[in-house]
Amino acid sequence: MAFYNEMKYLPGWFDNVRGRVDAIALLDDGSTDGGGDYASAQAGTTVLMQNDPRAKAGWDEPGNRRKLITAGQELSADWFLTIDADERVEDAFWDDLGALLSWAGESGTDAFKFRLREMWDSPTAYRADGIWGRKTKLAFFRNAGAAHDYDDSAWHGEWVPMHYMREGRCREISYDLFHLKMIHEADRIARRDRYKALDPGNQYQPIGYDYLTDDRGILLTPLTPGQSYRGMPSA
C-alpha cells in the first residue's frame, strides 16, 4: 500500500490485515501527519519505503506501484493484496482464503475482483443504486515475477499485470471491499474537488467526478446479518 496523510485510516487498516498476511510492504509518499512513523512502529510491517516530500512532484501512482510490487517480489510473495488505507476486506474473505487459493490453482485464475462497496453516511451501509452497485476492484492477484507488465496510467491505474486482464485470467468474487472515505459528506465533496483539480478534462475518467456527490435516486444497503470487517470506524 502507498499512503499519504492517511493517519485517520491507518490504525483500522492494520487491524484489518495484521496477522492475516505474511508480509506488509508500504510506501509513505511524503506524509506530514505522522503516518510514516506510525506505520514503521507497527508489528507486521516488513518493508517501509518513503518518498521525500521535498523531492517528489505530485503523486506518482505508476512509480509507487512499481516500487511496491518490486518490494513484494523481493520478499518472494506468492500473491499480492493491494488495498488502500481507507479500504477494508470483509471477514468472510479471510475465513475462506485457503479454499479460494485452492480454487484459483484448479481453475487457472490469477487475479480476483472484489465487489467495491462505497460506505455512505454509515460504516455499516453502502450505496447500491446505478453505477454504485456495479463497482469492483482488482486487488488480489498472483505474483507474475519478471513477467509483470505494468499499467502506467497516471490515475486510476491497475495493480495487476496487464496480461492477466488481456488473457481473461481475472474473476469477480462474492466478497466485499469496503471503502470508507465516502461515509461523510464533507469527505465526498473533498474527494470530488480533488479529482476535478487533478483531472479537469476528465482524461482519466470520462464519466467525470460530479457523480461522487450526486445523491439523486440514492439507495443504501445495510450489511447483511453476520457480515463484518475489522477496522470499522466508530462513526
C-alpha positions in Angstrom: 0.0 0.0 0.0 1.1 3.5 -0.8 -0.3 6.2 1.5 -0.1 10.0 2.0 -1.5 11.7 5.1 -3.9 8.8 6.0 -3.3 8.7 9.7 -7.1 8.8 10.2 -7.4 5.4 8.5 -4.0 3.6 9.2 -4.9 2.1 12.6 -8.0 0.4 11.1 -6.1 -0.7 8.0 -3.5 -2.5 10.2 -6.3 -4.0 12.3 -7.9 -5.4 9.0 -4.7 -7.1 7.7 -2.4 -7.8 10.7 -2.0 -11.5 11.3 -3.8 -12.3 8.1 -0.9 -11.8 5.7 2.7 -13.0 5.7 4.3 -9.6 5.0 3.4 -5.9 4.7 5.1 -3.6 2.2 4.3 0.0 2.5 5.3 3.3 0.8 4.9 6.6 2.7 4.5 9.1 -0.1 5.8 12.1 2.0 3.2 12.2 4.8 3.3 15.1 7.2 0.7 13.8 9.7 2.9 11.2 11.4 1.7 8.3 9.4 5.1 7.2 8.4 6.3 7.0 12.0 3.1 5.2 13.0 3.5 2.6 10.2 7.1 1.9 11.0 6.3 1.2 14.6 3.6 -1.4 13.8 4.1 -5.1 14.3 3.9 -6.8 10.9 5.4 -4.0 8.8 8.1 -5.8 6.8 9.1 -3.1 4.4 8.5 0.7 4.7 9.8 2.9 1.9 9.5 6.7 2.0 9.4 9.3 -0.7 11.0 12.6 0.3 8.2 15.2 0.3 10.8 17.8 -0.7 11.9 15.9 -3.8 8.7 14.5 -5.2 6.5 16.3 -7.7 2.9 15.3 -7.1 1.5 11.7 -6.7 3.3 9.2 -8.9 0.8 6.3 -8.9 2.7 4.2 -11.6 6.0 4.7 -9.9 4.7 3.9 -6.5 3.0 0.7 -7.8 6.3 -0.4 -9.4 8.2 0.2 -6.1 5.8 -1.8 -4.1 5.4 -4.7 -6.5 9.2 -4.9 -6.7 9.4 -5.0 -2.9 6.9 -7.8 -2.7 8.7 -9.8 -5.3 11.9 -9.4 -3.4 10.0 -10.9 -0.4 9.1 -13.9 -2.7 5.4 -13.1 -2.4 3.0 -15.7 -3.9 0.0 -13.3 -4.0 -0.5 -9.6 -3.6 -3.3 -7.9 -1.8 -3.4 -4.2 -2.8 -5.9 -2.3 -0.8 -5.8 1.4 0.2 -5.6 2.8 3.7 -9.3 3.6 3.6 -10.4 0.2 2.4 -11.3 -2.9 4.4 -11.7 -6.5 3.3 -14.7 -8.3 4.8 -14.0 -11.1 7.3 -15.5 -13.8 5.2 -12.7 -13.4 2.6 -10.1 -14.2 5.2 -12.1 -17.1 6.5 -12.4 -18.7 3.0 -8.9 -17.7 1.8 -7.5 -21.2 1.8 -10.3 -22.6 -0.3 -10.1 -19.6 -2.6 -6.5 -20.2 -3.3 -7.1 -23.9 -4.0 -9.8 -23.0 -6.4 -7.5 -20.5 -8.1 -4.9 -23.2 -8.7 -7.5 -25.6 -10.1 -9.2 -23.0 -12.4 -6.1 -21.2 -13.6 -7.3 -17.9 -12.1 -4.6 -15.4 -11.4 -6.5 -12.3 -10.2 -9.7 -11.6 -8.3 -12.1 -8.6 -8.3 -13.8 -7.6 -5.0 -17.2 -6.0 -5.1 -16.3 -2.4 -4.1 -18.8 -1.0 -1.6 -18.8 2.7 -1.1 -19.9 3.2 2.5 -22.3 6.1 2.7 -23.4 8.0 5.8 -22.6 5.0 8.0 -19.8 2.4 8.3 -22.4 -0.3 8.0 -24.3 0.7 4.9 -23.2 1.2 1.3 -24.6 2.9 -1.8 -26.1 0.4 -4.3 -28.0 2.3 -6.9 -26.8 2.7 -10.5 -23.0 2.6 -11.0 -22.5 2.3 -7.3 -23.9 -1.3 -7.2 -21.6 -2.3 -10.1 -18.2 -1.2 -8.8 -15.4 -3.7 -8.5 -11.7 -3.6 -7.7 -8.9 -5.9 -8.9 -6.9 -6.1 -5.7 -5.9 -9.7 -5.2 -3.5 -11.4 -7.7 -0.8 -13.9 -8.2 2.8 -12.7 -8.4 3.9 -12.8 -12.1 7.5 -12.2 -11.3 9.6 -10.7 -14.2 6.6 -11.1 -16.5 4.7 -8.4 -14.6 3.7 -5.8 -17.3 2.7 -2.6 -15.5 -0.2 -0.3 -16.1 1.5 3.1 -16.5 -1.8 5.1 -16.3 -1.2 8.3 -14.3 -4.6 7.9 -12.5 -7.0 5.1 -11.7 -4.4 2.5 -12.9 -4.5 -1.2 -12.2 -2.0 -3.0 -9.9 -2.4 -6.4 -11.7 -0.2 -7.5 -14.6 -1.8 -6.3 -17.8 -1.6 -9.7 -19.5 -3.9 -11.1 -16.7 -6.6 -8.8 -18.0 -5.9 -9.3 -21.7 -5.9 -13.1 -21.3 -9.1 -13.3 -19.2 -7.3 -14.6 -16.1 -9.3 -12.4 -13.7 -12.5 -13.4 -11.9 -15.0 -11.5 -9.7 -15.6 -13.0 -6.3 -18.5 -12.6 -4.0 -16.5 -10.8 -1.2 -16.8 -7.2 -0.4 -14.1 -4.5 -0.2 -15.5 -1.6 1.9 -14.4 1.9 1.0 -14.6 4.3 4.0 -13.7 7.7 2.6 -17.2 8.2 1.2 -19.0 7.9 4.5 -19.1 11.6 5.4 -20.5 14.3 3.0 -17.5 16.6 3.6 -15.1 13.8 2.5 -17.2 13.1 -0.6 -17.0 16.8 -1.6 -13.3 16.9 -0.9 -12.7 13.8 -3.0 -14.7 15.2 -5.9 -12.9 18.5 -5.8 -9.5 16.9 -5.6 -10.0 14.7 -8.6 -11.6 17.6 -10.6 -8.5 19.7 -9.9 -6.1 16.8 -10.9 -8.1 15.8 -14.0 -10.1 18.8 -15.1 -10.7 17.4 -18.6 -11.8 14.0 -17.4 -8.9 12.5 -19.3 -8.6 9.6 -16.9 -12.3 9.1 -16.1 -14.7 10.0 -18.9 -17.7 9.9 -16.5 -16.1 12.8 -14.6 -16.3 13.3 -10.8 -19.5 15.2 -10.1 -21.3 11.9 -9.6 -19.4 11.4 -6.4 -21.7 13.9 -4.6 -24.9 13.4 -6.6 -27.4 11.7 -4.3 -30.4 11.6 -6.7 -32.0 8.2 -6.6 -29.8 7.1 -3.7 -30.3 3.5 -2.4 -28.4 2.5 0.7 -28.0 -1.2 1.5 -27.1 -2.3 5.1 -24.5 -5.0 5.7 -26.2 -8.4 5.9 -26.6 -10.1 9.3 -23.3 -11.7 10.3 -21.3 -9.6 7.7 -18.4 -7.8 9.3 -15.0 -6.3 8.8 -12.1 -5.5 11.2 -11.0 -1.9 11.3 -14.5 -0.4 11.2 -14.6 3.3 12.2 -16.5 4.3 15.2 -18.5 6.9 13.2 
